[in-house]
Amino acid sequence: MNTTIMEVGGARPFDLRRASVLVAALAMIATALGLVTASPAKASTNEINLALSGAVTGASVLYDLYDFSGQANQNVRVDLVRDGESFARSTQSVPLDSAGDSGFTGISVPTNAPLGVNAYRLKVYSSASVLLATSDPITVSSGGNRVTNPGDHASGTESVSVQQGGLWTFNGTSFTANGDLEATATVAGVPNTVLDGVGQNGSGEWDLDASGNTQGIVRVKVPASTPTGSFAITFSDGTKTVTRTLTVTAAVAATVTVNSSTASTVTISGTGWTHPTAAAGSVIAIKIDDGAYSHVDSHYATHPQPGVGGNIANQSVWYAIQADSSGNFSNVVIQLPDGSGAGTGSTWVSSTGSFNPSASHTLRLLSGNLYQPSPTDTSRTVESAAF
């Protein structure tokens, strides 16, 4: 294994202490992860020096902040962000010394982080949330075959809660290439019962791609007869197996009705969206076609809960509402994307993807951890009729 270690910072004087830390850090990561690619040298202030250009899920990205002179003796925020997403997969506060340096430190890669070659970057912000620097691309690969929830309800935070008769969204990763993934559980005392779901093929399984990953939106259905409490589901392709234990909650009927639609708006009403313990209406995230269209640039859905406010960082949440204390909402008018994309002159209705108002679309309504503060709301996912 050949690892090239380059002196970073151009004319920066050689510092034995920092160099030894770098060597030790590289050795540690290389041993643990088998990664060998070193980052290129840089010669500027506000540097983010990556020890390696890749990491695996469940491990850490090792980095060094150098010469953030305007932030000497201050704390900065470091986010691990996936390109095309506005929310951080991981975030941490990092103290800088009198030279604006941090020394090498690590930021964790969540176990449910989507994989990608050169798909991630580190972003450094001041205490006033001003972007100071962005790193070179980082590749995230799998630490092994896994089944994870991508975080439908908020900013990529995994949820293992599901209602009786409800759907749990998941990503399967690093199973057998071009294989099929099956979900089984003990249902009504019968072990190895095959579970239904969304996105399955004609055999009641999910197709895996050439990398052994599930494709598109996939969800497994928890039988309505499942008792509340822990519920273990085994995902297997016949060779590799992962078991996830979900928390099943009592079914609460939540509905959404499409009242009307035009080329630019859709009007909806709903019932049954109550928080289980807070005597309040649920905070509901609304996605178009299961998140196929996201806001662009600096545009976001606004958090509707009084006293919370602000932007919802996950830009695939197109709109958000809060039901009343009886769990109802009526005649909510939602502006649809106007077909324009990112760039100069983009607006709140600009979106990723080319939205066709003449095509058929659906809304996905989700409740869960958008409600603030804890306890978390009931996890629900309800799809509207097509409009």
N, C-alpha and C positions, 0 to 999 in steps of 0.2 A: 504494500500500500504506500503510495507516494503522495505526500501532502505538501504543497508549496506554501510556505509562510512568507508573506511579503511585508516589508516595513511600510506601514501606512502613514499618510500625512505628508508625503513629499519630503520636505527638508526638515521635518520634525527630528529633533535630536534623539539618538538612541537612548532608550531608558530600559535598563536591565530588569527593573522590577516589573514594568508593564509587559516587556517581552516574555518574561518567565510566566506571567499570568496567562498571556496569550497561548504559549506553548502548552501549558497545563490544560487550558480550556480546550484547545484543539484535540489533545490526546484523549481527554475525557469524552468529548462528543464522538470522536472517531471510534473509540472503543465501544461506546454504547450504541451508536447508530450506524456505524459503517459508512459514514459520509466522508468524502475526501476533498471536495472542491473548495478551495479557498477563495475569498472575495478579492477583487482587484484593489490595488492601491488607489488612494484618493489624495488630493492636495488642495484642501479648502477648509474653511471654518465650518462649524455646524456639521461635522461628519458623523455618520452612523457606520461604524466599522463592523461588518458581520464576520464572526469567526468562520462560519461555513455558510454555503448558499442554500442549504436545505435542512429539513428536520422532519421528524415523523410525529404523527398524532400521539398525544400523551407524553411527549418529551418537551424540550425547550429549544428556542432559538437563542443562541448566545451572541451578544453584541456589546460594543463599547461606544459610548458617546464621547466625542473629542472636540474640544475648543468651542463649546457653546458659551463664548465669553460674555455675551449679554445676559446669561442666566447663571453666572457664578454664584455659588452658595445658595442656589434656589432648587426647588423640586420641579421637575418637568414630568409630563405625562407621556408614556410610550404606549402606543396601540399597535397590535398586530391586526392588520386589515387585509381582507381578501379583495383583490381588484374587482371593481364593479359593485362592491357593497359599501355602504356608508357606515356600518356599525363595526365596532372592534370585536374580533374573536377573543382577544385577551387584552387587558389593559393594566398598567401598573404605574405607580408614582416612583420616580427615581431621583435621588438627591445628587446634585453636582457639586464638585469641590470648587476651590477658589479659582481654578483655571478653566472651569466649565467642563470638566471631565467627569465621567462616571466610573471608569474602570469596567472590566467585563462583568456582565450580569446576564441573567436569562429570563425570557418571558415564555410562559407555557403555551403549547399548542393544544387546544381542547381535543378531547377524544372524538368529538363529533364534528370536527372541522372538515369541510369538504376538501378533497385532495386536489392538487393542481401543480403543474410544472410552471415555475416562475409566476405563480398566481397570487402570492402574498407580498406585502411590504410592511416595514415598520414605519410608523409616523410619530414624530415627536412634536408635542405641543407645549407651549408655555402655560403657566398657571392661569393666564387669561384666555386659554384655549386658542392661541394664535399658532398656526402651523409653522414650525421652525425648520423641519427637514423630513425628507422621505428617503428610505433606504433603497438599495438595489433590490431586484426581485428575489423572492425566496420560494423554493419548491417545498411543498408539503406532501409527503408520501405516507402510506399507511403503516402503522405499527403492527398490523396483523388484520385478519378478517374480522369484521365488526358489523354491528347493527346499531344505528344511532338515530335519534330524533333530531331533525335539523332546526327545530325551534320555530314552529309555525306561529306561535302566539306573541313573540316579541323579538328581541335582537339576537337570534341565534342561540338562545338559552334552551337546553334540552328539557323536555317535559316527559315524565313517565306516567302521567295521570291520564285516565281515559274513563268515560262513562260506560255503564252497562249498555251493550248494543252499539257502542261508539267505535270510531275509527282512530287508529294510532298511526301517524305518519312516520316513515322511517327511510333511511338509506342503508342499503347493504353494500359492503365494500370488501374487495379482495377475496371473494369466493372463487369458485372454479370458473375459468374463462369460458364464456359461451354456454354456461350451464343453466340450471333452473333452481330457483330458491323456493322452498316450501316452509310454511309456518304450521306448527302443530302445538297442541296443548292438551291438558286433561280437562275435558268438558263433561259435566254431569257424571263424574266418576269414570269416564272412559278415556284412558291415556291415548296419546298420539292421534287425537282428532285433528283432521286437517281444517285449518281456518280459511274462511273466505277473505276477500279484500278487494281493493281498488288497484287496477293496473295489472291484474293477473292474465295469464294466457288461458287457452281453452282447457288446460289440464289443472287449473287451480293453483298455478305456480307463477312466480315472477321470472321473466327472462333476464339473464345476466349478459353483460356485454363482454368484449374481448379482454377487458381488465378484471372481469369477475364482479362488476358493480351492477346494482339495479339501475333501471333507466326511467327517467321522468318521475312523475308523482306516483308513489306507491304507498298504500295504506293497508293495514291488517285490521280486520273487524273482530272486536271482542263480542262473543255471543251475549245476547240479552239476558240469558239465564245465569251468567257468571256471578257468583257471590261477590259482594264488595270486599275489598282488601287486596292482598297480593295475588298476582296472576302471572305465572311463568309461561312464556312463549318460547319455543325452540325453533330457530331458523336453521335450515340445513339444505345443502346442495347435494347430499348423499356422501360427501367426503368431509367437508368442513361444517362445523356446527357452532352456533352462538345462542345462548339462552339469555333473554332479557326478562326481568321481573317488573311488571307494571303495577300501578296502584289503581284498582277499579273502584269507581265511586257510583253512587246510586244514579240511575237515569233520571234526567230532568228534561222534559220535552221542550225543546227550543225550536222555533219556527222562523222562517223568513218567506215573505210573499213579495213578488214583483208586481207592484201596482200598475206601472206603466214605464215606457221607455221611449226615447227619441234618439236621434243620431248622436246627441251630445250629453244626454242625461239618462239616469235610471232612477226610479222612485220605488222605495221599498218600505215595508212594515214588518214587524216581528213581535213574537210573544215568547215568554218563558225564559228570558235572559236575566236571571237573578243571581246575585252573589249568595253563596250558601250560608254565610255567617255574618256578613256586614250589613244586612238589612238595606241593601242598595242594589241598583241595577248593574249588570255586568258592563265592563268596558270591552267593546267588540272591535276587533280588527277586521277590515274588509279587503279582500284581494280579488283581482279580476283574473278569471281563468287560472285559478290556483297560483297566482303570482307571476303570470307570464308578462305582465307589464308593470314596470317600476317607475317611480319618479326619478328625475335626472337632476344633475348639478346640485344646487343647494335647496331643492324643493322636497318637502316632506309632508306626510299627514300630521295633523295636530292632535296631540293627546287631549281627549275631550273631558277628562275628569276634572271637576273644579278643584282648585288648589294644587293640581299637578301641572297641567299645561305643558308647553314646550313641544318639541318635535319628536315624533316616533322615528328612531334612527333607521329602522328597517324600511328601506324605500319601496319594497314590494308590498307593504301595507299601503294601499291606495287611499283609504279613508278610514276613519275610526269614529265610533259613536258610543255613547253610554245610554243604556236603557233606563227607564224610570224605575222607581222603587218597586213597582209591580212586575218588572221584567219586560215591559213593552216599549216599543218605539213605533211611530207611525209617520208615513208620508215623508220619509227622509230622502231628499234629492241629492244624488251623487253625480258630480261632473265626471264624464268619461274622458279618456285621453283624446287629444285632437289629431293624433297621427304624426305630430312633430317630435323630433328627437332632441338630444343634447346639443349644446352649442350656444352661440351668441343669440340672445333673444328668447331663450327657452323660458317657459312659464310653468305654473303649477300643473297644467294639463299636458305638458310635454312628457313623453314616456320612452323607455327602452322598448324596442320592438315597434313594428308598424301596425298600429291599431286600425282595424277595418270596421267602421260602424255598421256596415251592411251585413257583416258576418254574425253568426250566433255566438253569444258569450254567456258566461255564468259568473256569479259572485260566490266567493267562499267566505263565510263569516266564522270567526274564531274568537273564543274567549279563553282566558287562562291567566298568565302572569302580567298582563298589561294593567290590571287593577292594582292601585297603590293605596296604602302599603300592604304588606302581607297581613293576613293570610291570603294565599293565592286563590283566585277564583276557580270555579269549576272549568275543567278543560273540555271544550266543545268544538266540534267542527261541523258546520251545516252548509250544504251547497244549495244555492237558489235554483229555481227553474231557469231554463235558457230564455234569453231576451234578445 
